[in-house]
Amino acid sequence: MKRKLDNNLIMVFSNKPVQFLLVALVASIPYFGFANPAVDSLSVVNEPVAAHEAHAAPEKKEFNATELINDHIKDSHEFHIADWEGHPISLYLPVILWTNNGLEVFSAEAFHHDNTGEHVVDINGQKFVRFNEVIFYADKYEALAKEQRELGAFEFDARPLDFSITKNVFSMFMSALVMFFLFLVVARSYKKNQLAPKGLAGFLEPLVTFVRDDIARPNIGEKQYAKYMPYLLTIFFFIWINNLIGLIPFFPFSSNLTGNIYFTFVLALITFIVTTLSGNKDYWGHIFNTPGVPFWLAPIMIPVEIIGMLTKPFALMIRLFANITAGHIIILSLVSLIFIFETVWISPISGAFVLFMSVLEMLVAALQAYVFTLLSALFIGQAVAEHDHH
């Protein structure tokens, strides 16, 4: 018997979005190359002490596990791939700034890997420095206190607006393209084959029906679940794919998008907006006129209900951010043990635990996508639920 996917789940794609996304991706890919640190000229001193110091072995830099972990989990203007003969090999991403003199676009290579605010970049007469991946006007940066520099993202007067293609933005574009082409292939497969799905369609159909039958229908209801399916499917696959990408340690996947609290904030905000706009009179009546509660308690209950509206998306944001970030920190901490103890004998133990945690994180990647989608459907279901009035 021929099987057809539910009409509500079939996506129709046009060629124009494909062309737009391809052009956007190509325009965002910068040049690949070596860093070119400036070399200061030094005068030669003909003294035995100076000659001895020149031939002395460079001081060994102490391994800093905290620095390694922070460099991995935070966003960046470039992909640091490896080091070769003392030169870092990086994929430099485009820096896009809206400054006092208008739009400025240049490569992150101009900063020469400096992230301490020391290297000054002159772009069309404007000078910039970078500190903790935040780009400042050089003159205004000097006037900031240490605490202000640490919270530089909120020093809006001291920095231009930054629309750069960072690692996380690059990863987001890449995962969006992956998801787009996955479902494009599946949609074309269903148009050609009306029998049981095969290949990629056969893999994705159980996941789609799972979101529909085990998440959307039970929590939103038979009458209204269909119109929320596109959103629920989007966040489920988008979070899952990005969680998996974050587990791949090498370029171009070495980003931590779902472990970025700004990203989880936006996802939670979208769920909050969808929930708020979908609320019916019963939903708002429960907030501003709680059934069974004396009217004189309204001044207490109304603020409590409003706070409850805000804590739901806040819980969504923190849950995804904390779980993904914690997994990355644990894996990197286990790897760091090899360099902390400075012995190869610790590597089998460290490697075994890293392997175990990586497998566990693959499960967490799917679980967190499921939990976020489930809670989103639950909140939407509470907003659209129709109660019987007796």
Wavefront OBJ file of the C-alpha trace (Angstrom):
o trace
v 0.000 0.000 0.000
v 1.366 3.426 -0.873
v 2.339 5.604 2.004
v 2.186 9.361 2.007
v 3.575 11.737 4.529
v 1.039 13.921 6.315
v 0.251 16.946 4.115
v 1.057 19.233 7.002
v 4.648 17.944 7.063
v 5.513 18.276 3.349
v 7.666 21.319 2.730
v 7.744 23.083 -0.619
v 11.028 24.745 -1.518
v 11.737 27.226 -4.282
v 15.042 27.825 -6.047
v 15.331 31.482 -4.991
v 16.090 30.773 -1.299
v 18.726 28.258 -2.399
v 20.429 30.812 -4.601
v 20.252 33.453 -1.872
v 21.761 31.185 0.783
v 24.549 30.025 -1.527
v 25.463 33.603 -2.410
v 25.391 34.619 1.275
v 27.622 31.713 2.268
v 30.157 32.360 -0.495
v 30.261 36.057 0.379
v 30.953 35.203 4.016
v 33.955 32.942 3.409
v 37.170 34.934 3.825
v 40.704 34.107 2.853
v 42.697 31.271 4.334
v 46.272 31.964 5.280
v 49.033 32.467 7.792
v 49.232 35.206 10.354
v 51.856 37.821 9.601
v 52.985 39.192 12.956
v 55.000 42.351 12.809
v 58.697 41.846 13.379
v 60.537 44.635 15.129
v 64.111 45.355 14.007
v 66.746 44.744 16.710
v 70.276 46.108 16.921
v 73.108 43.593 17.266
v 75.033 43.828 20.524
v 78.561 42.367 20.488
v 78.681 41.317 24.094
v 79.092 37.797 25.461
v 76.071 38.152 27.698
v 73.858 39.337 24.840
v 75.114 36.511 22.619
v 74.432 33.990 25.365
v 70.903 35.289 25.835
v 70.278 35.204 22.101
v 71.167 31.506 21.984
v 69.412 30.610 25.203
v 66.406 28.346 24.925
v 63.075 30.176 25.085
v 61.281 29.965 28.396
v 58.639 27.254 28.455
v 55.139 28.625 28.716
v 53.094 27.085 31.485
v 49.957 25.280 30.308
v 46.762 27.103 31.247
v 43.698 24.837 31.160
v 41.323 27.713 31.897
v 42.609 29.657 28.907
v 42.222 26.609 26.649
v 38.640 26.000 27.766
v 37.624 29.652 27.499
v 39.129 29.924 24.012
v 37.048 26.963 22.882
v 33.665 27.792 24.379
v 33.654 31.507 23.516
v 32.991 33.060 20.128
v 35.808 34.325 17.899
v 36.477 36.339 14.738
v 38.605 33.535 13.287
v 39.072 29.764 13.227
v 42.452 28.888 14.740
v 43.167 25.557 13.042
v 46.755 24.725 14.025
v 50.259 26.106 14.499
v 53.093 25.455 12.038
v 56.676 26.394 12.903
v 55.508 29.058 15.307
v 52.969 30.543 12.878
v 49.238 30.092 13.545
v 47.176 28.771 10.644
v 43.755 30.372 10.702
v 40.659 30.984 8.652
v 40.050 34.688 9.091
v 36.431 35.758 9.114
v 35.134 39.127 7.880
v 34.832 41.930 10.417
v 31.767 44.083 9.673
v 31.492 47.251 11.764
v 29.075 50.152 11.750
v 31.277 52.980 12.969
v 30.970 56.730 13.487
v 32.028 57.133 9.844
v 29.732 54.477 8.439
v 30.244 50.851 7.399
v 33.715 49.303 7.553
v 34.503 45.762 6.331
v 37.908 44.099 6.656
v 39.482 40.750 7.513
v 40.126 39.675 11.100
v 43.728 39.019 9.984
v 44.360 42.715 10.594
v 44.406 42.067 14.350
v 47.274 39.519 14.018
v 45.667 37.198 16.601
v 45.875 39.901 19.253
v 42.999 39.775 21.701
v 44.505 41.851 24.500
v 43.879 45.366 23.182
v 47.534 46.039 22.311
v 47.581 45.818 18.503
v 45.993 48.878 16.883
v 44.326 48.478 13.487
v 43.988 51.559 11.281
v 41.024 51.314 8.883
v 40.379 54.409 6.754
v 41.660 56.708 9.471
v 39.805 54.999 12.319
v 41.783 53.033 14.889
v 40.449 49.864 16.522
v 41.668 47.349 19.095
v 40.284 43.971 20.119
v 39.950 42.810 23.717
v 38.264 39.495 24.633
v 36.761 39.370 21.129
v 35.115 42.782 21.551
v 36.273 45.488 19.135
v 36.716 49.005 20.569
v 37.711 52.406 19.285
v 41.376 52.599 20.301
v 41.176 56.018 21.963
v 38.025 55.202 23.951
v 39.413 51.831 24.980
v 42.352 53.520 26.716
v 39.944 55.542 28.854
v 38.070 52.476 30.129
v 38.705 50.948 33.524
v 39.573 47.254 33.822
v 36.042 46.340 34.894
v 34.578 48.238 31.932
v 36.863 46.399 29.530
v 35.805 43.038 30.961
v 32.161 43.990 30.327
v 33.023 45.589 27.015
v 29.974 44.246 25.181
v 27.873 46.759 27.127
v 30.190 49.742 26.584
v 28.248 50.931 23.557
v 29.847 54.379 23.500
v 33.344 52.896 23.329
v 32.800 50.436 20.496
v 31.189 50.304 17.062
v 28.236 48.070 16.292
v 29.664 44.665 15.388
v 27.891 42.651 12.667
v 30.891 40.401 11.988
v 30.692 36.826 10.715
v 32.121 35.120 13.791
v 32.653 31.390 14.378
v 29.175 30.979 15.792
v 27.550 32.939 12.970
v 29.500 30.903 10.412
v 28.376 27.706 12.144
v 24.776 28.900 12.214
v 24.798 29.614 8.475
v 26.388 26.246 7.807
v 23.886 24.302 9.938
v 20.981 26.193 8.353
v 22.245 25.190 4.903
v 22.701 21.574 6.020
v 19.158 21.430 7.375
v 17.744 23.206 4.322
v 19.307 20.787 1.855
v 18.392 17.762 3.985
v 14.720 18.593 3.794
v 14.987 19.687 0.178
v 16.285 16.219 -0.676
v 13.529 14.610 1.405
v 10.803 16.714 -0.246
v 12.045 15.763 -3.715
v 12.219 12.134 -2.651
v 8.549 12.140 -1.707
v 7.590 13.743 -5.002
v 9.372 11.005 -6.961
v 8.604 8.048 -4.722
v 5.084 7.530 -3.367
v 5.950 4.183 -1.798
v 7.754 3.587 1.486
v 10.521 6.195 1.936
v 14.100 5.149 1.319
v 17.522 6.502 2.152
v 17.563 9.912 3.808
v 13.782 10.190 3.712
v 13.509 6.857 5.503
v 15.826 8.142 8.237
v 14.131 11.511 8.755
v 10.475 10.451 8.522
v 10.438 8.672 11.927
v 11.950 11.795 13.504
v 9.352 14.042 11.891
v 6.482 11.781 12.924
v 7.994 11.573 16.421
v 7.865 15.372 16.770
v 4.302 15.320 15.464
v 2.856 12.368 17.384
v 4.837 12.519 20.646
v 5.445 16.244 21.079
v 2.989 18.402 19.118
v -0.253 16.420 19.335
v -0.208 15.547 23.061
v 0.793 19.046 24.182
v -0.965 21.354 21.713
v -3.993 19.273 20.751
v -5.413 17.756 17.593
v -7.146 20.927 16.463
v -4.191 23.311 16.447
v -0.969 21.290 16.434
v -0.527 21.422 12.636
v 0.114 25.164 12.373
v 2.916 24.961 14.935
v 4.647 21.979 13.326
v 6.981 24.069 11.100
v 8.337 25.906 14.145
v 8.688 22.791 16.291
v 10.443 20.856 13.522
v 12.766 23.791 12.855
v 13.953 24.197 16.452
v 14.258 20.428 16.983
v 16.516 19.797 13.983
v 18.323 23.131 14.252
v 19.324 22.552 17.881
v 20.179 18.895 17.287
v 22.399 19.588 14.264
v 24.235 22.406 16.042
v 24.717 20.258 19.137
v 26.353 17.582 16.983
v 28.486 20.126 15.123
v 29.804 21.405 18.444
v 31.122 17.920 19.265
v 33.404 17.819 16.212
v 36.751 19.262 17.380
v 38.252 20.222 14.008
v 37.517 22.901 11.410
v 34.979 23.942 10.228
v 32.875 22.543 13.035
v 34.814 23.680 16.104
v 32.221 26.164 17.349
v 29.980 26.213 20.376
v 26.785 27.805 19.058
v 24.244 26.124 21.341
v 26.579 26.780 24.280
v 26.330 30.513 23.617
v 23.794 32.153 25.924
v 22.938 34.823 23.337
v 21.859 32.108 20.911
v 19.750 30.255 23.487
v 18.256 33.601 24.553
v 17.043 34.268 21.004
v 15.523 30.786 20.694
v 13.757 31.178 24.047
v 12.574 34.659 23.051
v 11.034 33.296 19.842
v 9.174 30.641 21.836
v 7.977 33.355 24.235
v 6.724 35.516 21.355
v 4.928 32.597 19.696
v 3.355 31.619 23.024
v 2.273 35.170 23.853
v 0.773 35.864 20.439
v -1.054 32.517 20.470
v -2.661 33.050 23.880
v -6.458 32.870 23.852
v -8.914 34.495 26.249
v -8.707 31.575 28.673
v -4.929 31.949 28.850
v -5.040 35.678 29.544
v -8.031 35.238 31.843
v -6.022 32.787 33.948
v -3.234 35.359 34.272
v -5.292 38.450 35.062
v -8.283 36.769 36.719
v -7.134 33.478 38.204
v -10.135 31.143 38.633
v -11.036 30.234 42.208
v -8.913 33.010 43.740
v -10.618 35.810 45.728
v -10.543 39.157 43.961
v -8.653 40.794 46.815
v -5.671 38.532 46.040
v -5.427 39.857 42.471
v -2.682 42.416 43.306
v -0.532 39.493 44.445
v -1.537 36.850 41.908
v -1.235 38.975 38.773
v 2.480 39.814 39.302
v 3.124 36.158 40.210
v 1.489 34.979 36.971
v 3.405 37.542 34.908
v 6.675 36.440 36.521
v 5.681 32.864 35.637
v 5.353 33.906 31.990
v 8.936 35.192 32.030
v 10.507 32.329 33.959
v 9.404 29.799 31.333
v 11.586 31.157 28.499
v 14.335 31.894 31.040
v 14.380 28.213 32.006
v 14.559 27.254 28.312
v 17.532 29.569 27.789
v 19.521 28.428 30.815
v 18.798 24.707 30.411
v 20.179 24.444 26.876
v 23.120 26.781 27.518
v 24.200 25.103 30.776
v 23.960 21.501 29.561
v 25.885 22.043 26.324
v 28.539 24.255 27.914
v 29.058 21.824 30.796
v 29.705 18.964 28.372
v 32.364 20.942 26.498
v 34.069 21.999 29.723
v 34.204 18.427 31.047
v 35.694 17.015 27.825
v 38.304 19.779 27.573
v 39.173 19.369 31.251
v 39.819 15.667 30.714
v 42.071 16.426 27.739
v 43.908 19.045 29.789
v 44.905 16.436 32.373
v 47.547 15.119 29.961
v 49.260 18.522 29.811
v 48.775 19.319 33.484
v 50.477 16.109 34.686
v 52.956 16.246 31.768
v 53.099 12.489 31.393
v 51.978 10.118 28.686
v 50.799 7.601 31.285
v 47.714 9.663 32.031
v 46.641 9.691 28.370
v 44.930 6.237 28.344
v 42.784 7.195 31.328
v 42.067 10.652 29.960
v 41.323 9.258 26.489
v 38.927 6.635 27.845
v 36.958 9.229 29.801
v 36.931 11.596 26.817
v 35.552 8.822 24.614
v 32.887 7.998 27.189
v 31.889 11.664 27.578
v 31.797 12.177 23.802
v 29.385 9.276 23.384
v 27.323 10.602 26.280
v 27.291 14.066 24.712
v 25.884 12.597 21.495
v 22.937 11.398 23.563
v 22.701 14.775 25.316
v 22.693 16.522 21.920
v 19.485 14.735 20.920
v 18.015 14.909 24.422
v 18.419 18.685 24.720
v 16.836 19.225 21.296
v 13.926 17.053 22.422
v 13.536 18.828 25.788
v 13.608 22.322 24.241
v 11.030 21.323 21.630
v 8.855 19.540 24.186
v 8.794 22.492 26.580
v 8.100 24.901 23.710
v 5.141 22.762 22.645
v 3.963 22.561 26.258
v 4.041 26.348 26.700
v 2.248 26.886 23.389
v -0.316 24.243 24.360
v -1.041 26.056 27.614
v -1.630 29.272 25.667
v -4.051 27.774 23.132
v -5.851 25.299 25.390
v -9.620 25.719 25.510
v -11.223 25.063 28.871
v -14.756 23.894 29.429
v -16.894 26.444 31.224
v -19.690 25.124 33.407
l 1 2 3 4 5 6 7 8 9 10 11 12 13 14 15 16 17 18 19 20 21 22 23 24 25 26 27 28 29 30 31 32 33 34 35 36 37 38 39 40 41 42 43 44 45 46 47 48 49 50 51 52 53 54 55 56 57 58 59 60 61 62 63 64 65 66 67 68 69 70 71 72 73 74 75 76 77 78 79 80 81 82 83 84 85 86 87 88 89 90 91 92 93 94 95 96 97 98 99 100 101 102 103 104 105 106 107 108 109 110 111 112 113 114 115 116 117 118 119 120 121 122 123 124 125 126 127 128 129 130 131 132 133 134 135 136 137 138 139 140 141 142 143 144 145 146 147 148 149 150 151 152 153 154 155 156 157 158 159 160 161 162 163 164 165 166 167 168 169 170 171 172 173 174 175 176 177 178 179 180 181 182 183 184 185 186 187 188 189 190 191 192 193 194 195 196 197 198 199 200 201 202 203 204 205 206 207 208 209 210 211 212 213 214 215 216 217 218 219 220 221 222 223 224 225 226 227 228 229 230 231 232 233 234 235 236 237 238 239 240 241 242 243 244 245 246 247 248 249 250 251 252 253 254 255 256 257 258 259 260 261 262 263 264 265 266 267 268 269 270 271 272 273 274 275 276 277 278 279 280 281 282 283 284 285 286 287 288 289 290 291 292 293 294 295 296 297 298 299 300 301 302 303 304 305 306 307 308 309 310 311 312 313 314 315 316 317 318 319 320 321 322 323 324 325 326 327 328 329 330 331 332 333 334 335 336 337 338 339 340 341 342 343 344 345 346 347 348 349 350 351 352 353 354 355 356 357 358 359 360 361 362 363 364 365 366 367 368 369 370 371 372 373 374 375 376 377 378 379 380 381 382 383 384 385 386 387 388 389 390
